[in-house]
Amino acid sequence: MTALRIVLQVLLVLSSFFLIMSILLHKGKGGGLSDMFGGGISSSAGSSGSLNRIAVGVALLWSITIVGLGLVARFA
């Protein structure tokens, strides 16, 4: 159980970081973090639909990791 817990914790940290970055890169009313770098990321990354799919995928991974850590803690 210890190895599974460590793997899930590492996955949680990585997915949290990528979730924060993918949300910050979204272009909103104010432009977001992508305008801070000249807005080149939005033109090279394609449409915002692909960025939305990435954010939703990472959010699902994050949620599954949280549930997994809860199950490990409950049954350990």
N, CA, C and O atoms as a Maestro MAE file, in Angstrom:
{
 s_m_m2io_version
 :::
 2.0.0
}

f_m_ct {
 s_m_title
 :::
 protein
 m_atom[304] {
  # First column is atom index #
  i_m_mmod_type
  r_m_x_coord
  r_m_y_coord
  r_m_z_coord
  i_m_residue_number
  s_m_chain_name
  s_m_pdb_residue_name
  s_m_pdb_atom_name
  i_m_atomic_number
  :::
  1 25 0.809 -1.204 0.000 1 A "MET " " N  " 7
  2 3 0.000 0.000 0.000 1 A "MET " " CA " 6
  3 2 0.847 1.260 0.000 1 A "MET " " C  " 6
  4 15 0.418 2.305 -0.491 1 A "MET " " O  " 8
  5 25 2.041 1.162 0.547 2 A "THR " " N  " 7
  6 3 2.890 2.349 0.617 2 A "THR " " CA " 6
  7 2 3.303 2.810 -0.777 2 A "THR " " C  " 6
  8 15 3.299 4.009 -1.058 2 A "THR " " O  " 8
  9 25 3.657 1.876 -1.644 3 A "ALA " " N  " 7
  10 3 4.067 2.254 -3.003 3 A "ALA " " CA " 6
  11 2 2.901 2.868 -3.766 3 A "ALA " " C  " 6
  12 15 3.080 3.851 -4.485 3 A "ALA " " O  " 8
  13 25 1.707 2.299 -3.616 4 A "LEU " " N  " 7
  14 3 0.525 2.850 -4.276 4 A "LEU " " CA " 6
  15 2 0.220 4.252 -3.772 4 A "LEU " " C  " 6
  16 15 -0.144 5.130 -4.554 4 A "LEU " " O  " 8
  17 25 0.366 4.464 -2.474 5 A "ARG " " N  " 7
  18 3 0.113 5.791 -1.896 5 A "ARG " " CA " 6
  19 2 1.116 6.814 -2.417 5 A "ARG " " C  " 6
  20 15 0.743 7.947 -2.719 5 A "ARG " " O  " 8
  21 25 2.376 6.427 -2.526 6 A "ILE " " N  " 7
  22 3 3.404 7.348 -3.034 6 A "ILE " " CA " 6
  23 2 3.141 7.688 -4.499 6 A "ILE " " C  " 6
  24 15 3.258 8.846 -4.900 6 A "ILE " " O  " 8
  25 25 2.788 6.681 -5.295 7 A "VAL " " N  " 7
  26 3 2.493 6.917 -6.712 7 A "VAL " " CA " 6
  27 2 1.304 7.863 -6.854 7 A "VAL " " C  " 6
  28 15 1.340 8.781 -7.674 7 A "VAL " " O  " 8
  29 25 0.254 7.649 -6.067 8 A "LEU " " N  " 7
  30 3 -0.918 8.511 -6.131 8 A "LEU " " CA " 6
  31 2 -0.607 9.934 -5.672 8 A "LEU " " C  " 6
  32 15 -1.135 10.894 -6.233 8 A "LEU " " O  " 8
  33 25 0.235 10.076 -4.669 9 A "GLN " " N  " 7
  34 3 0.609 11.416 -4.205 9 A "GLN " " CA " 6
  35 2 1.430 12.158 -5.246 9 A "GLN " " C  " 6
  36 15 1.225 13.354 -5.458 9 A "GLN " " O  " 8
  37 25 2.346 11.473 -5.891 10 A "VAL " " N  " 7
  38 3 3.134 12.103 -6.959 10 A "VAL " " CA " 6
  39 2 2.230 12.486 -8.121 10 A "VAL " " C  " 6
  40 15 2.362 13.573 -8.683 10 A "VAL " " O  " 8
  41 25 1.313 11.593 -8.481 11 A "LEU " " N  " 7
  42 3 0.356 11.884 -9.547 11 A "LEU " " CA " 6
  43 2 -0.534 13.069 -9.187 11 A "LEU " " C  " 6
  44 15 -0.882 13.872 -10.052 11 A "LEU " " O  " 8
  45 25 -0.901 13.177 -7.918 12 A "LEU " " N  " 7
  46 3 -1.719 14.306 -7.469 12 A "LEU " " CA " 6
  47 2 -0.972 15.625 -7.598 12 A "LEU " " C  " 6
  48 15 -1.548 16.620 -8.040 12 A "LEU " " O  " 8
  49 25 0.292 15.646 -7.221 13 A "VAL " " N  " 7
  50 3 1.089 16.876 -7.325 13 A "VAL " " CA " 6
  51 2 1.259 17.284 -8.785 13 A "VAL " " C  " 6
  52 15 1.091 18.454 -9.129 13 A "VAL " " O  " 8
  53 25 1.590 16.322 -9.641 14 A "LEU " " N  " 7
  54 3 1.782 16.636 -11.058 14 A "LEU " " CA " 6
  55 2 0.489 17.089 -11.722 14 A "LEU " " C  " 6
  56 15 0.487 18.058 -12.481 14 A "LEU " " O  " 8
  57 25 -0.608 16.395 -11.442 15 A "SER " " N  " 7
  58 3 -1.870 16.791 -12.055 15 A "SER " " CA " 6
  59 2 -2.357 18.127 -11.510 15 A "SER " " C  " 6
  60 15 -2.994 18.887 -12.239 15 A "SER " " O  " 8
  61 25 -2.077 18.430 -10.254 16 A "SER " " N  " 7
  62 3 -2.449 19.742 -9.703 16 A "SER " " CA " 6
  63 2 -1.699 20.854 -10.417 16 A "SER " " C  " 6
  64 15 -2.277 21.887 -10.754 16 A "SER " " O  " 8
  65 25 -0.417 20.641 -10.646 17 A "PHE " " N  " 7
  66 3 0.385 21.644 -11.348 17 A "PHE " " CA " 6
  67 2 -0.125 21.861 -12.768 17 A "PHE " " C  " 6
  68 15 -0.296 23.000 -13.202 17 A "PHE " " O  " 8
  69 25 -0.369 20.771 -13.490 18 A "PHE " " N  " 7
  70 3 -0.834 20.901 -14.877 18 A "PHE " " CA " 6
  71 2 -2.248 21.462 -14.957 18 A "PHE " " C  " 6
  72 15 -2.589 22.149 -15.920 18 A "PHE " " O  " 8
  73 25 -3.070 21.176 -13.955 19 A "LEU " " N  " 7
  74 3 -4.419 21.736 -13.938 19 A "LEU " " CA " 6
  75 2 -4.369 23.244 -13.718 19 A "LEU " " C  " 6
  76 15 -5.093 23.992 -14.374 19 A "LEU " " O  " 8
  77 25 -3.534 23.683 -12.812 20 A "ILE " " N  " 7
  78 3 -3.380 25.122 -12.574 20 A "ILE " " CA " 6
  79 2 -2.867 25.815 -13.826 20 A "ILE " " C  " 6
  80 15 -3.381 26.865 -14.210 20 A "ILE " " O  " 8
  81 25 -1.851 25.230 -14.469 21 A "MET " " N  " 7
  82 3 -1.291 25.859 -15.660 21 A "MET " " CA " 6
  83 2 -2.285 25.874 -16.825 21 A "MET " " C  " 6
  84 15 -2.357 26.859 -17.560 21 A "MET " " O  " 8
  85 25 -3.044 24.805 -16.997 22 A "SER " " N  " 7
  86 3 -3.997 24.787 -18.108 22 A "SER " " CA " 6
  87 2 -5.146 25.764 -17.871 22 A "SER " " C  " 6
  88 15 -5.690 26.308 -18.832 22 A "SER " " O  " 8
  89 25 -5.520 25.993 -16.642 23 A "ILE " " N  " 7
  90 3 -6.564 26.982 -16.354 23 A "ILE " " CA " 6
  91 2 -6.025 28.390 -16.546 23 A "ILE " " C  " 6
  92 15 -6.726 29.257 -17.068 23 A "ILE " " O  " 8
  93 25 -4.799 28.624 -16.133 24 A "LEU " " N  " 7
  94 3 -4.228 29.965 -16.282 24 A "LEU " " CA " 6
  95 2 -3.971 30.333 -17.740 24 A "LEU " " C  " 6
  96 15 -3.941 31.518 -18.073 24 A "LEU " " O  " 8
  97 25 -3.789 29.360 -18.606 25 A "LEU " " N  " 7
  98 3 -3.538 29.648 -20.006 25 A "LEU " " CA " 6
  99 2 -4.794 29.974 -20.800 25 A "LEU " " C  " 6
  100 15 -4.706 30.421 -21.944 25 A "LEU " " O  " 8
  101 25 -5.954 29.754 -20.208 26 A "HIS " " N  " 7
  102 3 -7.201 30.092 -20.898 26 A "HIS " " CA " 6
  103 2 -7.296 31.595 -21.112 26 A "HIS " " C  " 6
  104 15 -6.878 32.398 -20.278 26 A "HIS " " O  " 8
  105 25 -7.851 31.938 -22.240 27 A "LYS " " N  " 7
  106 3 -8.028 33.352 -22.540 27 A "LYS " " CA " 6
  107 2 -9.426 33.766 -22.099 27 A "LYS " " C  " 6
  108 15 -10.425 33.290 -22.637 27 A "LYS " " O  " 8
  109 25 -9.482 34.631 -21.141 28 A "GLY " " N  " 7
  110 3 -10.759 35.120 -20.653 28 A "GLY " " CA " 6
  111 2 -10.977 36.554 -21.092 28 A "GLY " " C  " 6
  112 15 -10.435 36.987 -22.109 28 A "GLY " " O  " 8
  113 25 -11.758 37.283 -20.340 29 A "LYS " " N  " 7
  114 3 -12.026 38.683 -20.674 29 A "LYS " " CA " 6
  115 2 -10.759 39.528 -20.569 29 A "LYS " " C  " 6
  116 15 -10.539 40.429 -21.379 29 A "LYS " " O  " 8
  117 25 -9.934 39.237 -19.576 30 A "GLY " " N  " 7
  118 3 -8.721 40.017 -19.376 30 A "GLY " " CA " 6
  119 2 -7.529 39.500 -20.160 30 A "GLY " " C  " 6
  120 15 -6.496 40.169 -20.204 30 A "GLY " " O  " 8
  121 25 -7.636 38.345 -20.774 31 A "GLY " " N  " 7
  122 3 -6.535 37.818 -21.565 31 A "GLY " " CA " 6
  123 2 -5.836 36.663 -20.885 31 A "GLY " " C  " 6
  124 15 -5.397 35.739 -21.568 31 A "GLY " " O  " 8
  125 25 -5.713 36.674 -19.578 32 A "GLY " " N  " 7
  126 3 -5.080 35.584 -18.851 32 A "GLY " " CA " 6
  127 2 -3.565 35.619 -18.934 32 A "GLY " " C  " 6
  128 15 -2.964 36.604 -19.364 32 A "GLY " " O  " 8
  129 25 -2.984 34.548 -18.522 33 A "LEU " " N  " 7
  130 3 -1.530 34.442 -18.471 33 A "LEU " " CA " 6
  131 2 -0.923 34.350 -19.862 33 A "LEU " " C  " 6
  132 15 0.247 34.685 -20.051 33 A "LEU " " O  " 8
  133 25 -1.714 33.894 -20.848 34 A "SER " " N  " 7
  134 3 -1.177 33.743 -22.192 34 A "SER " " CA " 6
  135 2 -0.829 35.102 -22.807 34 A "SER " " C  " 6
  136 15 0.111 35.191 -23.597 34 A "SER " " O  " 8
  137 25 -1.558 36.146 -22.464 35 A "ASP " " N  " 7
  138 3 -1.222 37.475 -22.978 35 A "ASP " " CA " 6
  139 2 0.051 38.029 -22.360 35 A "ASP " " C  " 6
  140 15 0.697 38.904 -22.936 35 A "ASP " " O  " 8
  141 25 0.406 37.529 -21.210 36 A "MET " " N  " 7
  142 3 1.622 37.981 -20.546 36 A "MET " " CA " 6
  143 2 2.853 37.626 -21.386 36 A "MET " " C  " 6
  144 15 3.871 38.317 -21.334 36 A "MET " " O  " 8
  145 25 2.748 36.543 -22.159 37 A "PHE " " N  " 7
  146 3 3.866 36.090 -22.985 37 A "PHE " " CA " 6
  147 2 3.675 36.467 -24.452 37 A "PHE " " C  " 6
  148 15 4.286 35.861 -25.333 37 A "PHE " " O  " 8
  149 25 2.861 37.430 -24.710 38 A "GLY " " N  " 7
  150 3 2.685 37.917 -26.058 38 A "GLY " " CA " 6
  151 2 1.542 37.271 -26.814 38 A "GLY " " C  " 6
  152 15 1.324 37.592 -27.982 38 A "GLY " " O  " 8
  153 25 0.815 36.382 -26.188 39 A "GLY " " N  " 7
  154 3 -0.322 35.759 -26.837 39 A "GLY " " CA " 6
  155 2 0.051 34.717 -27.871 39 A "GLY " " C  " 6
  156 15 -0.838 34.207 -28.554 39 A "GLY " " O  " 8
  157 25 1.313 34.377 -28.019 40 A "GLY " " N  " 7
  158 3 1.740 33.395 -29.012 40 A "GLY " " CA " 6
  159 2 1.269 31.993 -28.700 40 A "GLY " " C  " 6
  160 15 1.105 31.183 -29.612 40 A "GLY " " O  " 8
  161 25 1.050 31.688 -27.447 41 A "ILE " " N  " 7
  162 3 0.629 30.338 -27.079 41 A "ILE " " CA " 6
  163 2 -0.764 30.033 -27.602 41 A "ILE " " C  " 6
  164 15 -1.055 28.888 -27.947 41 A "ILE " " O  " 8
  165 25 -1.625 31.031 -27.666 42 A "SER " " N  " 7
  166 3 -2.986 30.757 -28.132 42 A "SER " " CA " 6
  167 2 -3.021 30.506 -29.632 42 A "SER " " C  " 6
  168 15 -3.846 29.726 -30.108 42 A "SER " " O  " 8
  169 25 -2.148 31.147 -30.375 43 A "SER " " N  " 7
  170 3 -2.148 30.915 -31.817 43 A "SER " " CA " 6
  171 2 -1.441 29.614 -32.179 43 A "SER " " C  " 6
  172 15 -1.827 28.968 -33.153 43 A "SER " " O  " 8
  173 25 -0.430 29.212 -31.434 44 A "SER " " N  " 7
  174 3 0.285 27.985 -31.757 44 A "SER " " CA " 6
  175 2 -0.390 26.754 -31.173 44 A "SER " " C  " 6
  176 15 -0.187 25.649 -31.677 44 A "SER " " O  " 8
  177 25 -1.182 26.916 -30.129 45 A "ALA " " N  " 7
  178 3 -1.847 25.762 -29.511 45 A "ALA " " CA " 6
  179 2 -3.145 25.413 -30.213 45 A "ALA " " C  " 6
  180 15 -3.789 24.428 -29.851 45 A "ALA " " O  " 8
  181 25 -3.540 26.180 -31.191 46 A "GLY " " N  " 7
  182 3 -4.783 25.902 -31.894 46 A "GLY " " CA " 6
  183 2 -5.934 26.625 -31.228 46 A "GLY " " C  " 6
  184 15 -5.756 27.667 -30.598 46 A "GLY " " O  " 8
  185 25 -7.101 26.062 -31.375 47 A "SER " " N  " 7
  186 3 -8.276 26.709 -30.807 47 A "SER " " CA " 6
  187 2 -8.325 26.479 -29.307 47 A "SER " " C  " 6
  188 15 -7.595 25.650 -28.763 47 A "SER " " O  " 8
  189 25 -9.191 27.223 -28.656 48 A "SER " " N  " 7
  190 3 -9.329 27.054 -27.210 48 A "SER " " CA " 6
  191 2 -10.032 25.752 -26.874 48 A "SER " " C  " 6
  192 15 -10.031 25.331 -25.717 48 A "SER " " O  " 8
  193 25 -10.635 25.104 -27.873 49 A "GLY " " N  " 7
  194 3 -11.276 23.816 -27.652 49 A "GLY " " CA " 6
  195 2 -10.291 22.752 -27.233 49 A "GLY " " C  " 6
  196 15 -10.597 21.927 -26.372 49 A "GLY " " O  " 8
  197 25 -9.105 22.756 -27.831 50 A "SER " " N  " 7
  198 3 -8.095 21.775 -27.435 50 A "SER " " CA " 6
  199 2 -7.594 22.049 -26.028 50 A "SER " " C  " 6
  200 15 -7.303 21.117 -25.278 50 A "SER " " O  " 8
  201 25 -7.491 23.314 -25.668 51 A "LEU " " N  " 7
  202 3 -7.075 23.663 -24.312 51 A "LEU " " CA " 6
  203 2 -8.153 23.271 -23.309 51 A "LEU " " C  " 6
  204 15 -7.846 22.854 -22.192 51 A "LEU " " O  " 8
  205 25 -9.411 23.406 -23.706 52 A "ASN " " N  " 7
  206 3 -10.508 22.976 -22.836 52 A "ASN " " CA " 6
  207 2 -10.475 21.475 -22.620 52 A "ASN " " C  " 6
  208 15 -10.693 21.001 -21.505 52 A "ASN " " O  " 8
  209 25 -10.201 20.720 -23.684 53 A "ARG " " N  " 7
  210 3 -10.127 19.261 -23.552 53 A "ARG " " CA " 6
  211 2 -8.988 18.839 -22.648 53 A "ARG " " C  " 6
  212 15 -9.126 17.900 -21.865 53 A "ARG " " O  " 8
  213 25 -7.870 19.524 -22.752 54 A "ILE " " N  " 7
  214 3 -6.730 19.214 -21.885 54 A "ILE " " CA " 6
  215 2 -7.080 19.503 -20.435 54 A "ILE " " C  " 6
  216 15 -6.788 18.697 -19.551 54 A "ILE " " O  " 8
  217 25 -7.703 20.648 -20.187 55 A "ALA " " N  " 7
  218 3 -8.070 21.025 -18.814 55 A "ALA " " CA " 6
  219 2 -9.072 20.036 -18.226 55 A "ALA " " C  " 6
  220 15 -8.958 19.662 -17.059 55 A "ALA " " O  " 8
  221 25 -10.046 19.612 -19.015 56 A "VAL " " N  " 7
  222 3 -11.044 18.664 -18.515 56 A "VAL " " CA " 6
  223 2 -10.398 17.304 -18.261 56 A "VAL " " C  " 6
  224 15 -10.707 16.654 -17.262 56 A "VAL " " O  " 8
  225 25 -9.518 16.872 -19.140 57 A "GLY " " N  " 7
  226 3 -8.823 15.602 -18.942 57 A "GLY " " CA " 6
  227 2 -7.967 15.602 -17.690 57 A "GLY " " C  " 6
  228 15 -7.964 14.633 -16.932 57 A "GLY " " O  " 8
  229 25 -7.245 16.681 -17.475 58 A "VAL " " N  " 7
  230 3 -6.401 16.774 -16.282 58 A "VAL " " CA " 6
  231 2 -7.270 16.867 -15.028 58 A "VAL " " C  " 6
  232 15 -6.910 16.322 -13.985 58 A "VAL " " O  " 8
  233 25 -8.411 17.554 -15.122 59 A "ALA " " N  " 7
  234 3 -9.313 17.648 -13.974 59 A "ALA " " CA " 6
  235 2 -9.895 16.280 -13.626 59 A "ALA " " C  " 6
  236 15 -10.055 15.957 -12.449 59 A "ALA " " O  " 8
  237 25 -10.210 15.480 -14.635 60 A "LEU " " N  " 7
  238 3 -10.691 14.121 -14.371 60 A "LEU " " CA " 6
  239 2 -9.608 13.257 -13.726 60 A "LEU " " C  " 6
  240 15 -9.882 12.500 -12.795 60 A "LEU " " O  " 8
  241 25 -8.379 13.374 -14.226 61 A "LEU " " N  " 7
  242 3 -7.266 12.645 -13.625 61 A "LEU " " CA " 6
  243 2 -7.060 13.056 -12.181 61 A "LEU " " C  " 6
  244 15 -6.819 12.212 -11.319 61 A "LEU " " O  " 8
  245 25 -7.155 14.354 -11.912 62 A "TRP " " N  " 7
  246 3 -7.003 14.879 -10.562 62 A "TRP " " CA " 6
  247 2 -8.092 14.320 -9.648 62 A "TRP " " C  " 6
  248 15 -7.814 13.915 -8.520 62 A "TRP " " O  " 8
  249 25 -9.328 14.298 -10.138 63 A "SER " " N  " 7
  250 3 -10.448 13.789 -9.336 63 A "SER " " CA " 6
  251 2 -10.290 12.304 -9.033 63 A "SER " " C  " 6
  252 15 -10.531 11.867 -7.908 63 A "SER " " O  " 8
  253 25 -9.890 11.539 -10.027 64 A "ILE " " N  " 7
  254 3 -9.691 10.106 -9.826 64 A "ILE " " CA " 6
  255 2 -8.566 9.852 -8.834 64 A "ILE " " C  " 6
  256 15 -8.646 8.927 -8.025 64 A "ILE " " O  " 8
  257 25 -7.525 10.662 -8.890 65 A "THR " " N  " 7
  258 3 -6.412 10.528 -7.956 65 A "THR " " CA " 6
  259 2 -6.859 10.827 -6.529 65 A "THR " " C  " 6
  260 15 -6.455 10.134 -5.595 65 A "THR " " O  " 8
  261 25 -7.694 11.860 -6.354 66 A "ILE " " N  " 7
  262 3 -8.211 12.192 -5.026 66 A "ILE " " CA " 6
  263 2 -9.046 11.041 -4.473 66 A "ILE " " C  " 6
  264 15 -8.905 10.671 -3.307 66 A "ILE " " O  " 8
  265 25 -9.913 10.478 -5.305 67 A "VAL " " N  " 7
  266 3 -10.745 9.352 -4.870 67 A "VAL " " CA " 6
  267 2 -9.862 8.152 -4.526 67 A "VAL " " C  " 6
  268 15 -10.105 7.471 -3.530 67 A "VAL " " O  " 8
  269 25 -8.853 7.893 -5.334 68 A "GLY " " N  " 7
  270 3 -7.932 6.802 -5.063 68 A "GLY " " CA " 6
  271 2 -7.191 6.980 -3.746 68 A "GLY " " C  " 6
  272 15 -7.038 6.025 -2.985 68 A "GLY " " O  " 8
  273 25 -6.736 8.180 -3.479 69 A "LEU " " N  " 7
  274 3 -6.053 8.433 -2.205 69 A "LEU " " CA " 6
  275 2 -7.007 8.267 -1.024 69 A "LEU " " C  " 6
  276 15 -6.613 7.776 0.034 69 A "LEU " " O  " 8
  277 25 -8.256 8.675 -1.208 70 A "GLY " " N  " 7
  278 3 -9.250 8.477 -0.144 70 A "GLY " " CA " 6
  279 2 -9.518 7.020 0.130 70 A "GLY " " C  " 6
  280 15 -9.658 6.620 1.286 70 A "GLY " " O  " 8
  281 25 -9.593 6.213 -0.923 71 A "LEU " " N  " 7
  282 3 -9.814 4.782 -0.759 71 A "LEU " " CA " 6
  283 2 -8.624 4.098 -0.095 71 A "LEU " " C  " 6
  284 15 -8.793 3.216 0.748 71 A "LEU " " O  " 8
  285 25 -7.432 4.509 -0.478 72 A "VAL " " N  " 7
  286 3 -6.225 3.941 0.135 72 A "VAL " " CA " 6
  287 2 -6.176 4.289 1.620 72 A "VAL " " C  " 6
  288 15 -5.835 3.446 2.449 72 A "VAL " " O  " 8
  289 25 -6.517 5.534 1.954 73 A "ALA " " N  " 7
  290 3 -6.490 5.947 3.367 73 A "ALA " " CA " 6
  291 2 -7.568 5.229 4.176 73 A "ALA " " C  " 6
  292 15 -7.367 4.900 5.345 73 A "ALA " " O  " 8
  293 25 -8.706 4.992 3.543 74 A "ARG " " N  " 7
  294 3 -9.811 4.338 4.273 74 A "ARG " " CA " 6
  295 2 -9.522 2.872 4.550 74 A "ARG " " C  " 6
  296 15 -9.801 2.385 5.646 74 A "ARG " " O  " 8
  297 25 -8.971 2.168 3.584 75 A "PHE " " N  " 7
  298 3 -8.772 0.737 3.726 75 A "PHE " " CA " 6
  299 2 -7.368 0.350 4.188 75 A "PHE " " C  " 6
  300 15 -7.048 -0.836 4.261 75 A "PHE " " O  " 8
  301 25 -6.548 1.319 4.492 76 A "ALA " " N  " 7
  302 3 -5.186 1.007 4.963 76 A "ALA " " CA " 6
  303 2 -5.182 0.680 6.453 76 A "ALA " " C  " 6
  304 15 -4.126 0.394 7.019 76 A "ALA " " O  " 8
  :::
 }
 m_bond[303] {
  # First column is bond index #
  i_m_from
  i_m_to
  i_m_order
  :::
  1 1 2 1
  2 2 3 1
  3 3 4 2
  4 3 5 1
  5 5 6 1
  6 6 7 1
  7 7 8 2
  8 7 9 1
  9 9 10 1
  10 10 11 1
  11 11 12 2
  12 11 13 1
  13 13 14 1
  14 14 15 1
  15 15 16 2
  16 15 17 1
  17 17 18 1
  18 18 19 1
  19 19 20 2
  20 19 21 1
  21 21 22 1
  22 22 23 1
  23 23 24 2
  24 23 25 1
  25 25 26 1
  26 26 27 1
  27 27 28 2
  28 27 29 1
  29 29 30 1
  30 30 31 1
  31 31 32 2
  32 31 33 1
  33 33 34 1
  34 34 35 1
  35 35 36 2
  36 35 37 1
  37 37 38 1
  38 38 39 1
  39 39 40 2
  40 39 41 1
  41 41 42 1
  42 42 43 1
  43 43 44 2
  44 43 45 1
  45 45 46 1
  46 46 47 1
  47 47 48 2
  48 47 49 1
  49 49 50 1
  50 50 51 1
  51 51 52 2
  52 51 53 1
  53 53 54 1
  54 54 55 1
  55 55 56 2
  56 55 57 1
  57 57 58 1
  58 58 59 1
  59 59 60 2
  60 59 61 1
  61 61 62 1
  62 62 63 1
  63 63 64 2
  64 63 65 1
  65 65 66 1
  66 66 67 1
  67 67 68 2
  68 67 69 1
  69 69 70 1
  70 70 71 1
  71 71 72 2
  72 71 73 1
  73 73 74 1
  74 74 75 1
  75 75 76 2
  76 75 77 1
  77 77 78 1
  78 78 79 1
  79 79 80 2
  80 79 81 1
  81 81 82 1
  82 82 83 1
  83 83 84 2
  84 83 85 1
  85 85 86 1
  86 86 87 1
  87 87 88 2
  88 87 89 1
  89 89 90 1
  90 90 91 1
  91 91 92 2
  92 91 93 1
  93 93 94 1
  94 94 95 1
  95 95 96 2
  96 95 97 1
  97 97 98 1
  98 98 99 1
  99 99 100 2
  100 99 101 1
  101 101 102 1
  102 102 103 1
  103 103 104 2
  104 103 105 1
  105 105 106 1
  106 106 107 1
  107 107 108 2
  108 107 109 1
  109 109 110 1
  110 110 111 1
  111 111 112 2
  112 111 113 1
  113 113 114 1
  114 114 115 1
  115 115 116 2
  116 115 117 1
  117 117 118 1
  118 118 119 1
  119 119 120 2
  120 119 121 1
  121 121 122 1
  122 122 123 1
  123 123 124 2
  124 123 125 1
  125 125 126 1
  126 126 127 1
  127 127 128 2
  128 127 129 1
  129 129 130 1
  130 130 131 1
  131 131 132 2
  132 131 133 1
  133 133 134 1
  134 134 135 1
  135 135 136 2
  136 135 137 1
  137 137 138 1
  138 138 139 1
  139 139 140 2
  140 139 141 1
  141 141 142 1
  142 142 143 1
  143 143 144 2
  144 143 145 1
  145 145 146 1
  146 146 147 1
  147 147 148 2
  148 147 149 1
  149 149 150 1
  150 150 151 1
  151 151 152 2
  152 151 153 1
  153 153 154 1
  154 154 155 1
  155 155 156 2
  156 155 157 1
  157 157 158 1
  158 158 159 1
  159 159 160 2
  160 159 161 1
  161 161 162 1
  162 162 163 1
  163 163 164 2
  164 163 165 1
  165 165 166 1
  166 166 167 1
  167 167 168 2
  168 167 169 1
  169 169 170 1
  170 170 171 1
  171 171 172 2
  172 171 173 1
  173 173 174 1
  174 174 175 1
  175 175 176 2
  176 175 177 1
  177 177 178 1
  178 178 179 1
  179 179 180 2
  180 179 181 1
  181 181 182 1
  182 182 183 1
  183 183 184 2
  184 183 185 1
  185 185 186 1
  186 186 187 1
  187 187 188 2
  188 187 189 1
  189 189 190 1
  190 190 191 1
  191 191 192 2
  192 191 193 1
  193 193 194 1
  194 194 195 1
  195 195 196 2
  196 195 197 1
  197 197 198 1
  198 198 199 1
  199 199 200 2
  200 199 201 1
  201 201 202 1
  202 202 203 1
  203 203 204 2
  204 203 205 1
  205 205 206 1
  206 206 207 1
  207 207 208 2
  208 207 209 1
  209 209 210 1
  210 210 211 1
  211 211 212 2
  212 211 213 1
  213 213 214 1
  214 214 215 1
  215 215 216 2
  216 215 217 1
  217 217 218 1
  218 218 219 1
  219 219 220 2
  220 219 221 1
  221 221 222 1
  222 222 223 1
  223 223 224 2
  224 223 225 1
  225 225 226 1
  226 226 227 1
  227 227 228 2
  228 227 229 1
  229 229 230 1
  230 230 231 1
  231 231 232 2
  232 231 233 1
  233 233 234 1
  234 234 235 1
  235 235 236 2
  236 235 237 1
  237 237 238 1
  238 238 239 1
  239 239 240 2
  240 239 241 1
  241 241 242 1
  242 242 243 1
  243 243 244 2
  244 243 245 1
  245 245 246 1
  246 246 247 1
  247 247 248 2
  248 247 249 1
  249 249 250 1
  250 250 251 1
  251 251 252 2
  252 251 253 1
  253 253 254 1
  254 254 255 1
  255 255 256 2
  256 255 257 1
  257 257 258 1
  258 258 259 1
  259 259 260 2
  260 259 261 1
  261 261 262 1
  262 262 263 1
  263 263 264 2
  264 263 265 1
  265 265 266 1
  266 266 267 1
  267 267 268 2
  268 267 269 1
  269 269 270 1
  270 270 271 1
  271 271 272 2
  272 271 273 1
  273 273 274 1
  274 274 275 1
  275 275 276 2
  276 275 277 1
  277 277 278 1
  278 278 279 1
  279 279 280 2
  280 279 281 1
  281 281 282 1
  282 282 283 1
  283 283 284 2
  284 283 285 1
  285 285 286 1
  286 286 287 1
  287 287 288 2
  288 287 289 1
  289 289 290 1
  290 290 291 1
  291 291 292 2
  292 291 293 1
  293 293 294 1
  294 294 295 1
  295 295 296 2
  296 295 297 1
  297 297 298 1
  298 298 299 1
  299 299 300 2
  300 299 301 1
  301 301 302 1
  302 302 303 1
  303 303 304 2
  :::
 }
}
